[in-house]
Amino acid sequence: MRYTLLVLVALCSATLSALEIGETAPALATVTWVKNGPVEVGRSLTVVEFWATWCAPCRASIPKLTALNVTYKDRLIVVGLSDEDLPTIKPFVAAQGEKMNYQVGMASEAVHDGYMKGRDGIPYAFLIGADGKVMWHGHPMALEKIVAAVIGGTWDPKAEAKRATRSQELQE
């Protein structure tokens, strides 16, 4: 009985592993696009942010994401994904108009879980490199500095990987 329980705990832990720096980001092939799109990760620097219409911090990050999209329009693609249903997402996005000026879609369960499994809250963003690998993940309000460093050539991926590992260890 004890062995069976340990195996079940190990299996559950394995399925809850989070997408980390250096791993390949899941494709966005099964996203239902509400505004702009489709987007193929791994073709250019891409922000993939998860949000919801009911989430006040998510709504607060919308202008920041739009500003990133405008500032780096030729070098960065910004994507906002919600796992809410289309009748909830569509009118919200329509009401935002140009304030939400980037690609927006409804994430399929596979896409949502591929990115967000093991993550507890939203908004949550991933910065994906042109090679399709996760470069950074965290709260989208921190993206401005991160994107500027990546595009400016001062980003240190090894230092970021160490920081992310320390942060994960502290959380555990």
N, C-alpha and C positions, 0 to 999 in steps of 0.2 A: 504494500500500500504506500509506504513512504517513497519508494522508488518511483512509482507511478505519479505521485504528487509532484516530485521534483522534476520529472520529465515534463509534466503539464506546465509547471511554473517556467521552466526553461523555454518551452515552445511559445508561451504567451509573451515572455520577455523579448524573444526574438522578433515576434510580429509587431512589437511596439517600438522598434528601433526607429529613430528619427533620421531624416535626410540630413547629412552632414557635409561640411566643407570638403571639397575634393571629389564628392560623389557625382555621378551623372544625374542631371535633373530629368524627371519624367517628361515625356512629350505632352503637348497640349492638344493632341489629335481629337480627343473626345469632349472638348469644351464646346458649349453652345454659345456662339458669339452674339452679344447684345449690341455692342458698339465697336466698330472697326473690326480688326482681326481678319483672317486667322493669323496666329503667330506660331512660328516654329522656333523653339528654344535651340540654342547652339549655332545660330546663324549670325548673331551679333550679341553685344552686351544686353542683357534683359533683366528687368525687375519683374518678379512674379509675386504679387501681394494678395493675401487672402483677407477678406472683409465681409461685413454684413450690413444690411440697411439699418438694423436696429442698434448698431454699435456706435456710440458717440466718439470714441477714439478713432474708429475707422473713418467716420465722417470728417473728423478733424485732419486726417492725413490726406484726404482727397486733394486739397489745394497744393500740398507739398509734392504729391506725385505728378500733378498737372505741371507744376513749375519745373520739375526734373524733365518731364517729357518735352516741354517747350525749350528749355535751356540746351538739352543734349539731343535734340530731335534727329540729328543725322548719325548719332553714335550710340543711342540707347533706345530700347523699346520698353515701355511701361505697360504692364498687364495687371488688371485688378480682377480677381476671381471670387465669386461668392458661391456657396453651396445651397443658397436659398432657391426657391422655385422661380421660374420665369415671370409669373404674374406679380411677384414681389419685386424682382430685380428691374424689369423693364421700365415701369413707371418711375422708379427712383432715379434710374440713370437718365431717363428723358427729362425729368425735372431738374437735374443737375446741369444739363446742357453743356456749354463750353467750360464750366467749372470742373467737370470730370472729363478732361480732354486727353484720353488715352484709351487703349484697348480694354474692353470690359466683357466678361463672359460669366456664364454659369458653369462651374466646375462639375464634371461628372464625379461620381463617387471614387472612381479609380484615380483620377487626377488629384482630387482633394486628399485622398489617403496617401497617395504617392509623395506628396509634399508635406502634409500636415500630421501624418501619423506620428504620435509621440510628442506633439506640440499641444500646449494647453490653451492658448489664447489667441485672439485676434485683436487688432490687425497684426499680421505677421508677414514678413517679406523675405524673399530670397533673391540674391543677386547672382545671375547665371552668366558665366563667361561665354565668349564666342566658341569655346571648345565644348560647351554643353555642361560644364562642371560648376557646381555650387562654389561661389567665391566667398559668400557672406550670407548670414541669415540673422534676423532679429526684427526689432520694431522699426517700421518704415520711417518714423520721424528721424532716425539716425542716417538715413540713406544719402542725404545731400553731401555730407562730408566723405562718405565712403565712395560714392560715384565720382566725386571730384578727384579723389586720390587715385582711383583706378584709371580714369581717363587721363589724368595728369601724369601718370607713370610713377607715382610715389607709393602705390599700394604694395604692402609687404604680405604676401599670402602665407608665408611661414609664421610670421608673427600673429596673423589673424587666426590661423589654425591653433596655435598655442593658447591664444586668448579664449577661443571657443571651447577648447578642452578644459581649461581652468574654470570657466564659467559653468560648464556641465558638471564638473566634479563638485563645485560648491553647491549646486542645486541638488545633487544626490546626497 
